[in-house]
Amino acid sequence: MPMYEYRCVECGLLFEVRQKFSDAPVEECRDCGGKVEKLISRSDFALKGDGWFEQGYGSSGSVAKSAPPCATTGVCAK
């Protein structure tokens, strides 16, 4: 089940709620009972293990030996 973040408009409390997609959004702060708004939050994303790069995705049959420098440093030359 996904985790959603909410912020209370009245007291400013930030809290998370684990909900099903079919659950109705939370409308009331659990501390003060004020109105809450649903936040859009950044989610974690991690590629673990052998990935498409090591398996030669997009290459002409050859397996890549290592990632390009920009994949590890975040700085890519054009």
PDB file of N, CA, C and O in Angstrom:
ATOM      1  N   MET A   1       0.839  -1.184   0.000  1.00  0.00           N
ATOM      2  CA  MET A   1       0.000   0.000   0.000  1.00  0.00           C
ATOM      3  C   MET A   1       0.882   1.244   0.000  1.00  0.00           C
ATOM      4  O   MET A   1       1.922   1.273   0.657  1.00  0.00           O
ATOM      5  N   PRO A   2       0.471   2.255  -0.726  1.00  0.00           N
ATOM      6  CA  PRO A   2       1.258   3.490  -0.774  1.00  0.00           C
ATOM      7  C   PRO A   2       1.152   4.303   0.513  1.00  0.00           C
ATOM      8  O   PRO A   2       0.193   4.186   1.277  1.00  0.00           O
ATOM      9  N   MET A   3       2.166   5.123   0.720  1.00  0.00           N
ATOM     10  CA  MET A   3       2.214   6.024   1.865  1.00  0.00           C
ATOM     11  C   MET A   3       1.956   7.437   1.343  1.00  0.00           C
ATOM     12  O   MET A   3       2.586   7.870   0.378  1.00  0.00           O
ATOM     13  N   TYR A   4       1.036   8.149   1.979  1.00  0.00           N
ATOM     14  CA  TYR A   4       0.707   9.515   1.564  1.00  0.00           C
ATOM     15  C   TYR A   4       1.059  10.491   2.675  1.00  0.00           C
ATOM     16  O   TYR A   4       0.939  10.172   3.858  1.00  0.00           O
ATOM     17  N   GLU A   5       1.497  11.687   2.281  1.00  0.00           N
ATOM     18  CA  GLU A   5       1.824  12.741   3.240  1.00  0.00           C
ATOM     19  C   GLU A   5       0.709  13.774   3.253  1.00  0.00           C
ATOM     20  O   GLU A   5       0.148  14.129   2.217  1.00  0.00           O
ATOM     21  N   TYR A   6       0.408  14.243   4.445  1.00  0.00           N
ATOM     22  CA  TYR A   6      -0.604  15.283   4.625  1.00  0.00           C
ATOM     23  C   TYR A   6      -0.025  16.382   5.503  1.00  0.00           C
ATOM     24  O   TYR A   6       0.863  16.135   6.318  1.00  0.00           O
ATOM     25  N   ARG A   7      -0.542  17.609   5.329  1.00  0.00           N
ATOM     26  CA  ARG A   7      -0.163  18.737   6.180  1.00  0.00           C
ATOM     27  C   ARG A   7      -1.434  19.422   6.651  1.00  0.00           C
ATOM     28  O   ARG A   7      -2.339  19.693   5.861  1.00  0.00           O
ATOM     29  N   CYS A   8      -1.491  19.696   7.946  1.00  0.00           N
ATOM     30  CA  CYS A   8      -2.649  20.380   8.519  1.00  0.00           C
ATOM     31  C   CYS A   8      -2.545  21.878   8.215  1.00  0.00           C
ATOM     32  O   CYS A   8      -1.503  22.494   8.437  1.00  0.00           O
ATOM     33  N   VAL A   9      -3.621  22.445   7.713  1.00  0.00           N
ATOM     34  CA  VAL A   9      -3.664  23.871   7.393  1.00  0.00           C
ATOM     35  C   VAL A   9      -3.699  24.705   8.682  1.00  0.00           C
ATOM     36  O   VAL A   9      -3.190  25.825   8.711  1.00  0.00           O
ATOM     37  N   GLU A  10      -4.292  24.163   9.732  1.00  0.00           N
ATOM     38  CA  GLU A  10      -4.449  24.889  10.990  1.00  0.00           C
ATOM     39  C   GLU A  10      -3.178  24.895  11.854  1.00  0.00           C
ATOM     40  O   GLU A  10      -2.686  25.959  12.227  1.00  0.00           O
ATOM     41  N   CYS A  11      -2.655  23.712  12.166  1.00  0.00           N
ATOM     42  CA  CYS A  11      -1.517  23.629  13.098  1.00  0.00           C
ATOM     43  C   CYS A  11      -0.183  23.341  12.414  1.00  0.00           C
ATOM     44  O   CYS A  11       0.862  23.417  13.059  1.00  0.00           O
ATOM     45  N   GLY A  12      -0.195  23.011  11.119  1.00  0.00           N
ATOM     46  CA  GLY A  12       1.036  22.768  10.385  1.00  0.00           C
ATOM     47  C   GLY A  12       1.633  21.379  10.565  1.00  0.00           C
ATOM     48  O   GLY A  12       2.732  21.119  10.075  1.00  0.00           O
ATOM     49  N   LEU A  13       0.942  20.489  11.250  1.00  0.00           N
ATOM     50  CA  LEU A  13       1.439  19.136  11.481  1.00  0.00           C
ATOM     51  C   LEU A  13       1.620  18.401  10.155  1.00  0.00           C
ATOM     52  O   LEU A  13       0.720  18.398   9.316  1.00  0.00           O
ATOM     53  N   LEU A  14       2.783  17.779   9.967  1.00  0.00           N
ATOM     54  CA  LEU A  14       3.045  16.918   8.819  1.00  0.00           C
ATOM     55  C   LEU A  14       2.947  15.478   9.295  1.00  0.00           C
ATOM     56  O   LEU A  14       3.563  15.106  10.294  1.00  0.00           O
ATOM     57  N   PHE A  15       2.169  14.664   8.580  1.00  0.00           N
ATOM     58  CA  PHE A  15       2.051  13.264   8.958  1.00  0.00           C
ATOM     59  C   PHE A  15       1.826  12.399   7.730  1.00  0.00           C
ATOM     60  O   PHE A  15       1.399  12.873   6.677  1.00  0.00           O
ATOM     61  N   GLU A  16       2.127  11.111   7.896  1.00  0.00           N
ATOM     62  CA  GLU A  16       1.985  10.150   6.813  1.00  0.00           C
ATOM     63  C   GLU A  16       0.889   9.156   7.147  1.00  0.00           C
ATOM     64  O   GLU A  16       0.666   8.821   8.311  1.00  0.00           O
ATOM     65  N   VAL A  17       0.202   8.686   6.101  1.00  0.00           N
ATOM     66  CA  VAL A  17      -0.857   7.694   6.266  1.00  0.00           C
ATOM     67  C   VAL A  17      -0.686   6.641   5.182  1.00  0.00           C
ATOM     68  O   VAL A  17      -0.570   6.971   4.002  1.00  0.00           O
ATOM     69  N   ARG A  18      -0.672   5.377   5.581  1.00  0.00           N
ATOM     70  CA  ARG A  18      -0.619   4.280   4.612  1.00  0.00           C
ATOM     71  C   ARG A  18      -2.061   3.957   4.226  1.00  0.00           C
ATOM     72  O   ARG A  18      -2.873   3.586   5.074  1.00  0.00           O
ATOM     73  N   GLN A  19      -2.368   4.102   2.940  1.00  0.00           N
ATOM     74  CA  GLN A  19      -3.734   3.921   2.465  1.00  0.00           C
ATOM     75  C   GLN A  19      -3.770   3.093   1.190  1.00  0.00           C
ATOM     76  O   GLN A  19      -2.803   3.065   0.429  1.00  0.00           O
ATOM     77  N   LYS A  20      -4.879   2.428   0.965  1.00  0.00           N
ATOM     78  CA  LYS A  20      -5.136   1.761  -0.302  1.00  0.00           C
ATOM     79  C   LYS A  20      -5.474   2.834  -1.335  1.00  0.00           C
ATOM     80  O   LYS A  20      -5.858   3.950  -0.985  1.00  0.00           O
ATOM     81  N   PHE A  21      -5.325   2.479  -2.609  1.00  0.00           N
ATOM     82  CA  PHE A  21      -5.705   3.425  -3.661  1.00  0.00           C
ATOM     83  C   PHE A  21      -7.193   3.754  -3.583  1.00  0.00           C
ATOM     84  O   PHE A  21      -7.608   4.860  -3.927  1.00  0.00           O
ATOM     85  N   SER A  22      -7.986   2.797  -3.133  1.00  0.00           N
ATOM     86  CA  SER A  22      -9.434   2.975  -3.079  1.00  0.00           C
ATOM     87  C   SER A  22      -9.908   3.738  -1.837  1.00  0.00           C
ATOM     88  O   SER A  22     -11.074   4.128  -1.769  1.00  0.00           O
ATOM     89  N   ASP A  23      -9.025   3.958  -0.850  1.00  0.00           N
ATOM     90  CA  ASP A  23      -9.406   4.694   0.368  1.00  0.00           C
ATOM     91  C   ASP A  23      -9.634   6.169   0.058  1.00  0.00           C
ATOM     92  O   ASP A  23      -8.960   6.755  -0.789  1.00  0.00           O
ATOM     93  N   ALA A  24     -10.599   6.755   0.762  1.00  0.00           N
ATOM     94  CA  ALA A  24     -10.849   8.190   0.637  1.00  0.00           C
ATOM     95  C   ALA A  24      -9.703   8.964   1.283  1.00  0.00           C
ATOM     96  O   ALA A  24      -9.137   8.505   2.275  1.00  0.00           O
ATOM     97  N   PRO A  25      -9.350  10.138   0.733  1.00  0.00           N
ATOM     98  CA  PRO A  25      -8.280  10.935   1.340  1.00  0.00           C
ATOM     99  C   PRO A  25      -8.648  11.394   2.753  1.00  0.00           C
ATOM    100  O   PRO A  25      -9.822  11.581   3.075  1.00  0.00           O
ATOM    101  N   VAL A  26      -7.629  11.570   3.579  1.00  0.00           N
ATOM    102  CA  VAL A  26      -7.840  12.080   4.933  1.00  0.00           C
ATOM    103  C   VAL A  26      -8.288  13.529   4.822  1.00  0.00           C
ATOM    104  O   VAL A  26      -7.746  14.284   4.015  1.00  0.00           O
ATOM    105  N   GLU A  27      -9.264  13.923   5.618  1.00  0.00           N
ATOM    106  CA  GLU A  27      -9.787  15.292   5.566  1.00  0.00           C
ATOM    107  C   GLU A  27      -9.563  16.064   6.852  1.00  0.00           C
ATOM    108  O   GLU A  27      -9.723  17.284   6.879  1.00  0.00           O
ATOM    109  N   GLU A  28      -9.189  15.356   7.936  1.00  0.00           N
ATOM    110  CA  GLU A  28      -9.109  15.984   9.247  1.00  0.00           C
ATOM    111  C   GLU A  28      -7.781  15.655   9.930  1.00  0.00           C
ATOM    112  O   GLU A  28      -7.315  14.516   9.888  1.00  0.00           O
ATOM    113  N   CYS A  29      -7.181  16.666  10.557  1.00  0.00           N
ATOM    114  CA  CYS A  29      -5.926  16.495  11.289  1.00  0.00           C
ATOM    115  C   CYS A  29      -6.148  15.600  12.497  1.00  0.00           C
ATOM    116  O   CYS A  29      -7.142  15.739  13.210  1.00  0.00           O
ATOM    117  N   ARG A  30      -5.212  14.676  12.723  1.00  0.00           N
ATOM    118  CA  ARG A  30      -5.353  13.753  13.843  1.00  0.00           C
ATOM    119  C   ARG A  30      -5.057  14.405  15.189  1.00  0.00           C
ATOM    120  O   ARG A  30      -5.417  13.859  16.232  1.00  0.00           O
ATOM    121  N   ASP A  31      -4.394  15.584  15.178  1.00  0.00           N
ATOM    122  CA  ASP A  31      -4.093  16.273  16.441  1.00  0.00           C
ATOM    123  C   ASP A  31      -5.139  17.328  16.793  1.00  0.00           C
ATOM    124  O   ASP A  31      -5.700  17.310  17.889  1.00  0.00           O
ATOM    125  N   CYS A  32      -5.401  18.254  15.853  1.00  0.00           N
ATOM    126  CA  CYS A  32      -6.280  19.380  16.184  1.00  0.00           C
ATOM    127  C   CYS A  32      -7.653  19.307  15.512  1.00  0.00           C
ATOM    128  O   CYS A  32      -8.541  20.087  15.856  1.00  0.00           O
ATOM    129  N   GLY A  33      -7.844  18.396  14.570  1.00  0.00           N
ATOM    130  CA  GLY A  33      -9.136  18.278  13.891  1.00  0.00           C
ATOM    131  C   GLY A  33      -9.313  19.263  12.747  1.00  0.00           C
ATOM    132  O   GLY A  33     -10.391  19.335  12.157  1.00  0.00           O
ATOM    133  N   GLY A  34      -8.260  20.031  12.422  1.00  0.00           N
ATOM    134  CA  GLY A  34      -8.327  21.006  11.336  1.00  0.00           C
ATOM    135  C   GLY A  34      -8.284  20.351   9.966  1.00  0.00           C
ATOM    136  O   GLY A  34      -8.075  19.144   9.846  1.00  0.00           O
ATOM    137  N   LYS A  35      -8.486  21.161   8.939  1.00  0.00           N
ATOM    138  CA  LYS A  35      -8.482  20.691   7.560  1.00  0.00           C
ATOM    139  C   LYS A  35      -7.047  20.359   7.143  1.00  0.00           C
ATOM    140  O   LYS A  35      -6.110  21.074   7.498  1.00  0.00           O
ATOM    141  N   VAL A  36      -6.883  19.263   6.383  1.00  0.00           N
ATOM    142  CA  VAL A  36      -5.562  18.869   5.901  1.00  0.00           C
ATOM    143  C   VAL A  36      -5.528  18.894   4.380  1.00  0.00           C
ATOM    144  O   VAL A  36      -6.556  18.788   3.711  1.00  0.00           O
ATOM    145  N   GLU A  37      -4.305  19.039   3.850  1.00  0.00           N
ATOM    146  CA  GLU A  37      -4.116  18.969   2.397  1.00  0.00           C
ATOM    147  C   GLU A  37      -3.125  17.854   2.103  1.00  0.00           C
ATOM    148  O   GLU A  37      -2.160  17.643   2.838  1.00  0.00           O
ATOM    149  N   LYS A  38      -3.385  17.149   1.015  1.00  0.00           N
ATOM    150  CA  LYS A  38      -2.520  16.052   0.590  1.00  0.00           C
ATOM    151  C   LYS A  38      -1.323  16.649  -0.135  1.00  0.00           C
ATOM    152  O   LYS A  38      -1.482  17.513  -0.998  1.00  0.00           O
ATOM    153  N   LEU A  39      -0.125  16.191   0.214  1.00  0.00           N
ATOM    154  CA  LEU A  39       1.096  16.698  -0.393  1.00  0.00           C
ATOM    155  C   LEU A  39       1.584  15.763  -1.485  1.00  0.00           C
ATOM    156  O   LEU A  39       1.349  14.556  -1.434  1.00  0.00           O
ATOM    157  N   ILE A  40       2.250  16.318  -2.454  1.00  0.00           N
ATOM    158  CA  ILE A  40       2.927  15.522  -3.468  1.00  0.00           C
ATOM    159  C   ILE A  40       4.369  15.416  -3.010  1.00  0.00           C
ATOM    160  O   ILE A  40       5.073  16.421  -2.909  1.00  0.00           O
ATOM    161  N   SER A  41       4.798  14.212  -2.738  1.00  0.00           N
ATOM    162  CA  SER A  41       6.136  14.032  -2.196  1.00  0.00           C
ATOM    163  C   SER A  41       7.013  13.239  -3.143  1.00  0.00           C
ATOM    164  O   SER A  41       6.528  12.483  -3.985  1.00  0.00           O
ATOM    165  N   ARG A  42       8.300  13.426  -2.991  1.00  0.00           N
ATOM    166  CA  ARG A  42       9.286  12.709  -3.801  1.00  0.00           C
ATOM    167  C   ARG A  42       9.384  11.282  -3.276  1.00  0.00           C
ATOM    168  O   ARG A  42       9.443  11.056  -2.067  1.00  0.00           O
ATOM    169  N   SER A  43       9.401  10.350  -4.175  1.00  0.00           N
ATOM    170  CA  SER A  43       9.535   8.958  -3.760  1.00  0.00           C
ATOM    171  C   SER A  43      10.964   8.475  -4.014  1.00  0.00           C
ATOM    172  O   SER A  43      11.680   9.023  -4.852  1.00  0.00           O
ATOM    173  N   ASP A  44      11.355   7.457  -3.286  1.00  0.00           N
ATOM    174  CA  ASP A  44      12.672   6.861  -3.493  1.00  0.00           C
ATOM    175  C   ASP A  44      12.641   5.995  -4.734  1.00  0.00           C
ATOM    176  O   ASP A  44      11.627   5.374  -5.052  1.00  0.00           O
ATOM    177  N   PHE A  45      13.760   5.962  -5.426  1.00  0.00           N
ATOM    178  CA  PHE A  45      13.882   5.131  -6.612  1.00  0.00           C
ATOM    179  C   PHE A  45      15.294   4.587  -6.636  1.00  0.00           C
ATOM    180  O   PHE A  45      16.256   5.355  -6.635  1.00  0.00           O
ATOM    181  N   ALA A  46      15.428   3.289  -6.657  1.00  0.00           N
ATOM    182  CA  ALA A  46      16.759   2.688  -6.665  1.00  0.00           C
ATOM    183  C   ALA A  46      16.779   1.499  -7.608  1.00  0.00           C
ATOM    184  O   ALA A  46      15.869   0.669  -7.601  1.00  0.00           O
ATOM    185  N   LEU A  47      17.812   1.425  -8.407  1.00  0.00           N
ATOM    186  CA  LEU A  47      18.033   0.261  -9.254  1.00  0.00           C
ATOM    187  C   LEU A  47      19.091  -0.578  -8.561  1.00  0.00           C
ATOM    188  O   LEU A  47      20.199  -0.105  -8.308  1.00  0.00           O
ATOM    189  N   LYS A  48      18.755  -1.809  -8.258  1.00  0.00           N
ATOM    190  CA  LYS A  48      19.684  -2.677  -7.543  1.00  0.00           C
ATOM    191  C   LYS A  48      20.000  -3.904  -8.379  1.00  0.00           C
ATOM    192  O   LYS A  48      19.181  -4.349  -9.183  1.00  0.00           O
ATOM    193  N   GLY A  49      21.177  -4.439  -8.186  1.00  0.00           N
ATOM    194  CA  GLY A  49      21.564  -5.656  -8.884  1.00  0.00           C
ATOM    195  C   GLY A  49      21.954  -5.380 -10.320  1.00  0.00           C
ATOM    196  O   GLY A  49      22.201  -4.238 -10.708  1.00  0.00           O
ATOM    197  N   ASP A  50      22.005  -6.452 -11.108  1.00  0.00           N
ATOM    198  CA  ASP A  50      22.330  -6.306 -12.520  1.00  0.00           C
ATOM    199  C   ASP A  50      21.196  -5.567 -13.207  1.00  0.00           C
ATOM    200  O   ASP A  50      20.043  -5.994 -13.140  1.00  0.00           O
ATOM    201  N   GLY A  51      21.506  -4.490 -13.851  1.00  0.00           N
ATOM    202  CA  GLY A  51      20.486  -3.686 -14.507  1.00  0.00           C
ATOM    203  C   GLY A  51      20.619  -3.713 -16.004  1.00  0.00           C
ATOM    204  O   GLY A  51      21.448  -4.439 -16.552  1.00  0.00           O
ATOM    205  N   TRP A  52      19.808  -2.928 -16.661  1.00  0.00           N
ATOM    206  CA  TRP A  52      19.781  -2.921 -18.117  1.00  0.00           C
ATOM    207  C   TRP A  52      21.108  -2.464 -18.701  1.00  0.00           C
ATOM    208  O   TRP A  52      21.476  -2.906 -19.790  1.00  0.00           O
ATOM    209  N   PHE A  53      21.840  -1.592 -18.011  1.00  0.00           N
ATOM    210  CA  PHE A  53      23.099  -1.103 -18.570  1.00  0.00           C
ATOM    211  C   PHE A  53      24.133  -2.222 -18.649  1.00  0.00           C
ATOM    212  O   PHE A  53      24.803  -2.382 -19.669  1.00  0.00           O
ATOM    213  N   GLU A  54      24.263  -2.999 -17.568  1.00  0.00           N
ATOM    214  CA  GLU A  54      25.242  -4.083 -17.551  1.00  0.00           C
ATOM    215  C   GLU A  54      24.878  -5.188 -18.542  1.00  0.00           C
ATOM    216  O   GLU A  54      25.755  -5.914 -19.009  1.00  0.00           O
ATOM    217  N   GLN A  55      23.606  -5.317 -18.861  1.00  0.00           N
ATOM    218  CA  GLN A  55      23.157  -6.369 -19.764  1.00  0.00           C
ATOM    219  C   GLN A  55      23.207  -5.936 -21.221  1.00  0.00           C
ATOM    220  O   GLN A  55      22.778  -6.683 -22.100  1.00  0.00           O
ATOM    221  N   GLY A  56      23.721  -4.750 -21.487  1.00  0.00           N
ATOM    222  CA  GLY A  56      23.912  -4.304 -22.857  1.00  0.00           C
ATOM    223  C   GLY A  56      22.669  -3.762 -23.526  1.00  0.00           C
ATOM    224  O   GLY A  56      22.551  -3.835 -24.749  1.00  0.00           O
ATOM    225  N   TYR A  57      21.755  -3.233 -22.773  1.00  0.00           N
ATOM    226  CA  TYR A  57      20.544  -2.664 -23.354  1.00  0.00           C
ATOM    227  C   TYR A  57      20.894  -1.583 -24.368  1.00  0.00           C
ATOM    228  O   TYR A  57      21.665  -0.671 -24.070  1.00  0.00           O
ATOM    229  N   GLY A  58      20.343  -1.683 -25.530  1.00  0.00           N
ATOM    230  CA  GLY A  58      20.549  -0.671 -26.558  1.00  0.00           C
ATOM    231  C   GLY A  58      21.835  -0.818 -27.334  1.00  0.00           C
ATOM    232  O   GLY A  58      22.062  -0.081 -28.293  1.00  0.00           O
ATOM    233  N   SER A  59      22.689  -1.759 -26.940  1.00  0.00           N
ATOM    234  CA  SER A  59      23.936  -1.946 -27.675  1.00  0.00           C
ATOM    235  C   SER A  59      23.722  -2.996 -28.764  1.00  0.00           C
ATOM    236  O   SER A  59      22.697  -3.678 -28.792  1.00  0.00           O
ATOM    237  N   SER A  60      24.679  -3.113 -29.638  1.00  0.00           N
ATOM    238  CA  SER A  60      24.540  -4.064 -30.739  1.00  0.00           C
ATOM    239  C   SER A  60      25.079  -5.434 -30.345  1.00  0.00           C
ATOM    240  O   SER A  60      25.966  -5.970 -31.008  1.00  0.00           O
ATOM    241  N   GLY A  61      24.554  -5.989 -29.287  1.00  0.00           N
ATOM    242  CA  GLY A  61      24.929  -7.332 -28.874  1.00  0.00           C
ATOM    243  C   GLY A  61      26.094  -7.406 -27.913  1.00  0.00           C
ATOM    244  O   GLY A  61      26.306  -8.454 -27.303  1.00  0.00           O
ATOM    245  N   SER A  62      26.857  -6.341 -27.751  1.00  0.00           N
ATOM    246  CA  SER A  62      27.988  -6.398 -26.829  1.00  0.00           C
ATOM    247  C   SER A  62      27.538  -5.966 -25.438  1.00  0.00           C
ATOM    248  O   SER A  62      26.675  -5.101 -25.289  1.00  0.00           O
ATOM    249  N   VAL A  63      28.123  -6.568 -24.451  1.00  0.00           N
ATOM    250  CA  VAL A  63      27.786  -6.244 -23.072  1.00  0.00           C
ATOM    251  C   VAL A  63      28.682  -5.110 -22.607  1.00  0.00           C
ATOM    252  O   VAL A  63      29.899  -5.169 -22.778  1.00  0.00           O
ATOM    253  N   ALA A  64      28.087  -4.076 -22.019  1.00  0.00           N
ATOM    254  CA  ALA A  64      28.849  -2.934 -21.530  1.00  0.00           C
ATOM    255  C   ALA A  64      29.695  -3.350 -20.335  1.00  0.00           C
ATOM    256  O   ALA A  64      29.236  -4.112 -19.485  1.00  0.00           O
ATOM    257  N   LYS A  65      30.917  -2.858 -20.266  1.00  0.00           N
ATOM    258  CA  LYS A  65      31.844  -3.219 -19.192  1.00  0.00           C
ATOM    259  C   LYS A  65      31.642  -2.367 -17.946  1.00  0.00           C
ATOM    260  O   LYS A  65      31.759  -2.868 -16.828  1.00  0.00           O
ATOM    261  N   SER A  66      31.337  -1.078 -18.129  1.00  0.00           N
ATOM    262  CA  SER A  66      31.129  -0.207 -16.985  1.00  0.00           C
ATOM    263  C   SER A  66      30.213   0.948 -17.391  1.00  0.00           C
ATOM    264  O   SER A  66      29.992   1.204 -18.575  1.00  0.00           O
ATOM    265  N   ALA A  67      29.696   1.624 -16.391  1.00  0.00           N
ATOM    266  CA  ALA A  67      28.818   2.753 -16.641  1.00  0.00           C
ATOM    267  C   ALA A  67      29.621   3.938 -17.125  1.00  0.00           C
ATOM    268  O   ALA A  67      30.781   4.082 -16.740  1.00  0.00           O
ATOM    269  N   PRO A  68      29.039   4.808 -17.970  1.00  0.00           N
ATOM    270  CA  PRO A  68      29.753   6.006 -18.385  1.00  0.00           C
ATOM    271  C   PRO A  68      29.965   6.927 -17.191  1.00  0.00           C
ATOM    272  O   PRO A  68      29.233   6.826 -16.205  1.00  0.00           O
ATOM    273  N   PRO A  69      30.949   7.822 -17.254  1.00  0.00           N
ATOM    274  CA  PRO A  69      31.252   8.687 -16.112  1.00  0.00           C
ATOM    275  C   PRO A  69      30.044   9.478 -15.614  1.00  0.00           C
ATOM    276  O   PRO A  69      29.935   9.736 -14.416  1.00  0.00           O
ATOM    277  N   CYS A  70      29.138   9.866 -16.510  1.00  0.00           N
ATOM    278  CA  CYS A  70      28.009  10.683 -16.074  1.00  0.00           C
ATOM    279  C   CYS A  70      27.035   9.883 -15.227  1.00  0.00           C
ATOM    280  O   CYS A  70      26.293  10.470 -14.439  1.00  0.00           O
ATOM    281  N   ALA A  71      27.012   8.560 -15.363  1.00  0.00           N
ATOM    282  CA  ALA A  71      26.098   7.755 -14.570  1.00  0.00           C
ATOM    283  C   ALA A  71      26.499   7.732 -13.095  1.00  0.00           C
ATOM    284  O   ALA A  71      25.643   7.595 -12.221  1.00  0.00           O
ATOM    285  N   THR A  72      27.787   7.865 -12.819  1.00  0.00           N
ATOM    286  CA  THR A  72      28.239   7.838 -11.430  1.00  0.00           C
ATOM    287  C   THR A  72      28.466   9.224 -10.843  1.00  0.00           C
ATOM    288  O   THR A  72      28.305   9.427  -9.639  1.00  0.00           O
ATOM    289  N   THR A  73      28.845  10.189 -11.702  1.00  0.00           N
ATOM    290  CA  THR A  73      29.135  11.533 -11.180  1.00  0.00           C
ATOM    291  C   THR A  73      27.979  12.494 -11.346  1.00  0.00           C
ATOM    292  O   THR A  73      27.907  13.495 -10.632  1.00  0.00           O
ATOM    293  N   GLY A  74      27.063  12.214 -12.280  1.00  0.00           N
ATOM    294  CA  GLY A  74      25.953  13.116 -12.528  1.00  0.00           C
ATOM    295  C   GLY A  74      26.327  14.238 -13.489  1.00  0.00           C
ATOM    296  O   GLY A  74      25.477  15.067 -13.812  1.00  0.00           O
ATOM    297  N   VAL A  75      27.594  14.290 -13.963  1.00  0.00           N
ATOM    298  CA  VAL A  75      28.052  15.320 -14.887  1.00  0.00           C
ATOM    299  C   VAL A  75      28.362  14.651 -16.210  1.00  0.00           C
ATOM    300  O   VAL A  75      29.254  13.808 -16.292  1.00  0.00           O
ATOM    301  N   CYS A  76      27.631  15.023 -17.239  1.00  0.00           N
ATOM    302  CA  CYS A  76      27.826  14.403 -18.553  1.00  0.00           C
ATOM    303  C   CYS A  76      28.291  15.449 -19.555  1.00  0.00           C
ATOM    304  O   CYS A  76      27.733  16.544 -19.633  1.00  0.00           O
ATOM    305  N   ALA A  77      29.310  15.103 -20.314  1.00  0.00           N
ATOM    306  CA  ALA A  77      29.779  15.984 -21.390  1.00  0.00           C
ATOM    307  C   ALA A  77      28.934  15.745 -22.628  1.00  0.00           C
ATOM    308  O   ALA A  77      28.481  14.628 -22.876  1.00  0.00           O
ATOM    309  N   LYS A  78      28.727  16.791 -23.395  1.00  0.00           N
ATOM    310  CA  LYS A  78      27.917  16.666 -24.601  1.00  0.00           C
ATOM    311  C   LYS A  78      28.763  16.523 -25.809  1.00  0.00           C
ATOM    312  O   LYS A  78      28.241  16.405 -26.917  1.00  0.00           O
TER     313      LYS A  78
END
